Amino acid sequence: MSDLSILLQARLDRIRDDLNRQIPAEAQKLMHDSTQALIDSGQAAKACSEGEQIPVFSLANQNGAQVSVSELYGEGPLVVSFFRGFW
């Protein structure tokens, strides 16, 4: 692991810890229990791994236009982030 990776991981760990201090304990328990239920169901094992090519799909962009993953692959590396909600 490179020095930059180590520094980045340390920063991400601090951010996670700071955020966890702001989330009520009962909400944290619900999130952890839900995550464990997903793992136990076997669905988590079906998720794509880092570096793995995701299935082709299309979604609306911030302007409402449909954008296909296959189109974006042609522009270079692709990062996809899914947000679970507003919390």
ZIUR-V607027 format. One record per residue. RES is the residue in three letters. PSI is psi in degrees with one decimal (999 if undefined). NEAR is the number of other C-alpha atoms within 10 Angstrom. D_CENTER is the distance of its C-alpha to the mean C-alpha in Angstrom with 1 decimal. Layout:
res->(RES	RES)
psi->(PSI	PSI)
near->(NEAR	NEAR)
d_center->(D_CENTER	D_CENTER)
This chain:
res->(MET	SER	ASP	LEU	SER	ILE	LEU	LEU	GLN	ALA	ARG	LEU	ASP	ARG	ILE	ARG	ASP	ASP	LEU	ASN	ARG	GLN	ILE	PRO	ALA	GLU	ALA	GLN	LYS	LEU	MET	HIS	ASP	SER	THR	GLN	ALA	LEU	ILE	ASP	SER	GLY	GLN	ALA	ALA	LYS	ALA	CYS	SER	GLU	GLY	GLU	GLN	ILE	PRO	VAL	PHE	SER	LEU	ALA	ASN	GLN	ASN	GLY	ALA	GLN	VAL	SER	VAL	SER	GLU	LEU	TYR	GLY	GLU	GLY	PRO	LEU	VAL	VAL	SER	PHE	PHE	ARG	GLY	PHE	TRP)
psi->(132.7	163.3	-39.2	-40.7	-40.1	-43.7	-42.7	-44.3	-40.6	-41.0	-42.9	-39.6	-41.9	-42.2	-46.4	-45.7	-41.2	-43.7	-40.8	-32.1	-20.3	-13.5	127.4	147.9	-40.0	-33.5	-39.4	-42.2	-43.4	-44.3	-44.3	-41.3	-40.3	-41.3	-43.6	-37.9	-38.4	-44.7	-47.1	-30.2	-15.3	-7.8	-36.7	-33.6	-19.0	-6.9	151.3	148.4	163.1	130.9	-13.6	141.6	129.6	158.8	152.3	131.7	167.0	144.3	160.3	138.2	-172.9	-17.6	2.0	-4.2	140.0	132.3	129.7	141.0	-38.3	-34.1	-41.0	-31.3	-34.3	-15.7	-5.7	-166.7	148.1	130.8	126.6	128.6	130.4	127.9	133.3	-11.0	-171.8	80.5	999)
near->(5	7	8	9	10	11	11	12	12	12	12	12	12	12	11	11	11	11	10	13	10	9	12	9	11	9	11	14	12	11	12	12	12	12	13	12	13	13	13	11	10	10	10	13	11	8	10	11	9	8	9	8	10	14	8	10	10	12	11	10	10	7	6	8	10	12	13	14	16	13	11	12	12	9	8	8	8	13	8	6	6	5	6	6	5	4	5)
d_center->(21.1	22.2	23.3	20.7	17.8	19.5	19.8	16.2	15.1	17.9	16.8	13.2	15.0	17.4	15.0	13.4	17.0	18.2	15.8	16.6	20.2	19.9	18.5	21.5	21.9	22.2	18.9	17.2	19.2	18.2	14.4	15.2	17.6	15.4	12.8	16.0	17.4	14.6	15.1	18.9	18.9	17.8	15.0	12.3	14.6	14.4	10.8	10.7	10.8	10.4	13.3	13.9	14.9	13.3	15.9	17.6	17.0	17.9	16.6	18.4	17.7	18.5	22.2	22.1	22.8	21.4	19.5	19.1	16.6	19.8	21.2	18.4	18.7	22.2	21.2	19.5	16.2	13.3	9.7	7.7	5.1	5.4	7.1	8.9	12.0	14.2	14.5)
